[in-house]
Amino acid sequence: MAVADIFGFHALQLGLPELDALGANRMPHRWLATQTPMPGAAFATDFSALPFQANSLDLVVLPHSLELASDPHTTLREVERVLVPEGRVVICGLNPTSLWGFRQRRGRSPHRVGSQKLFLPEAGEFIGYWRLRDWLRLLGFEVEVGRFGCYRPAFSSEKWLQRFEWMDRAGARWWPILGSVYFLVAVKRVRGMTLLSPAWKASRALANAPVSVANSSTLTRASAPKDEKVKQA
């Protein structure tokens, strides 16, 4: 897993307690937070107002958490606030430009035919992969890893899912950005700066100041009177 190679001291998972996203991570302090009190969660909180100081966490994992958040952009901004410089965020999401996304939109449509049920839960809104990358870029993140998966159609039957198993292999090669699920890892970049003091200006000006150097003609003129005195003696 991607989280296994991320090191630090403090890691946080937001939402989806059914998935132990930090199980493979080796940080000494790991917490699970949910929006409502649930078994196994360390605490419940609003994801857009995390109870952590700025620059205090090394890793934050959001397994489909942005899709269920009331304000996903504010949640992502809060994640940026609590992450340390060079800290990482791991995000899993559902791709609206996919077979699963098409099935979900069709099930929600008021003009759907018959009693077609939703393949995924009613709550939440899909966030496009490229839209999420734009949000991360505006917040100063740099995407390190981006992957897609689940190219099979949205079937509830295990028999039909097995029939279309070949689409997972073909999709990764021929239409990779149409996977129903995407996964990305982004790192928080903080651009450094160098403070220049007045002493730096003075030393630079002194280093560039012209220096007089005696040449051979000057030495000849200076030594000429001495030579004449020697001859007269």
C-alpha positions, 0 to 999 in steps of 0.5 A: 500500500502507498501509506506503508512508505510514508514516514512521520509521527502523526497520521489521520484517517477521515471517515470510512471506519470499515476500511483500515487505511492506516493499517499498513502505516508504521507511524506511532500515532494514528487516529480515525476520525468520523463525522458522527460517533461510531465504534472504532473511531478515536473522535468525531469532528467536522472535517472542515474544522479539524481539532489539530494545530497547523503543521502538526500531521504527517499524513492524512487519508481521505477514503471517499471522504470528500464525496460525503463532505458538505463542503469538500473544498473547505475540507481539503483546505483544512487538510492543507492547514494541519499537514506539515511541509512535505506532508502527504494526503492520500485520496480515494474517489469515484470517477464521474466519467466512468461506467459506474458514474453513468449508472449512478446518474441514470439511477438518479434521473427522474426520467429513469425507466422502470424501478432501476436502483442505484448501484452506489449509495444515494449520499455524496457527489462524485468529484472529477479526477482533474477537478480534484487535481486543480484544487490540490494545485491551488492549495500548493500540493504536488500530485506524486501518484495518480491511478485508476481502477475498476473498469467493469460495468456496474453489475450487482451479480458476481456472475456478470462481474466475472464475465467482464473481468477482461475489461480491467486488463484492457481498460488499464491499457486502452482507456486508463482515465475512465476507471470507476475509482481513482487514487492519488497521493499529493505532497504539500510543498512550501516554497523556501526563501532566503532573507538578505540582510543589510550586511549582505549588501555591504559585503557585496559592494565591498567585494565589487569595489575597484582595487588599484594595482601597481603596474611595471611602468609605475615601478620603473618611474619610482625606481628611476631616481634611485638609479641616477643617485647610484650613478652619480655616486 
